[in-house]
Amino acid sequence: MSKQLIEFLTELNTNEKLRKNFKSDKEQTMKKYGVPQSDAQLVLDKNYDEIMKKLGCDYDISRNSVIEAFKIKK
């Protein structure tokens, strides 16, 4: 599980300013947030399978223009 990636993708779900910055400059926004380069590359490549492996079974993601993570309610 990648803590910074989870925090970033779930924050995209609620933080409009972060989402706007991400749409404008994905790589720089993730770098400022502290997402490791290897995880950021998965997002840039839209490698959904590997992102899901990093997030673990407690999360799901949207697969549209902005990838967001959602905590799965059990």
N, C-alpha and C positions, 0 to 999 in steps of 0.2 A: 504494500500500500504506500502511496506517495502522499504524504501529508500536505505539502505545498500545492500539489496538483489538485487534490480534493478541495482544499480551501479556496483555491482560485476558481475552479469550475463551479462550485456551489455559490460563491460570491457573485459570479456573473449572472446568476439566477435572480439576484435581488438588488444589485448595485448598478443603477442605470449609468452612472458616470464611468464606472469600470467597463461596462459593456460598450459604451461609446468610444472610449480609449482603445479597447480591444479591436473594435471594428476598424478604427483608424490605423492602428499599428499593432498588430497581433504580437509580433516578436518582442518589441520593446515593452509592451504592457506586461507580458509574462515575465520578462527579465526584471522589471521594477518590482513586481510582486514576489520575486524570489523563486519562481518555478525553475527547477533544474533544466538545463539545456536539453537533456535527453527526453524529458517529459514534454517540454515545449515543442520539440520536433514532432512528437506523436500528434499533438494538437494541430500543428501546421500541416502535417501530412494527412490529417483526418483519419488516422489509424485507429478506428473505433475498437477493434478487437483488443489491441494492446492497451488502449486507454482503460477499457473495462477490466483487464487483468490488473492494472495498476490500482484501480479504485476498489476492487474487491466486490464481494457479493452484496454489500449493503447499499450500493449505489447503482443508478441507471443514468444514462446520458441521453440528451437530445441529439439528433443527428441532422440538424439544419445548419444554417450559415454560421451560427454561434453555438459551439458545443457547450452545453451546461450539464452539471451533475445534479441529480436529485437523490436525496436520501430515501430509501425504500422503507415504507412503514410496515412493520411486522406485527 
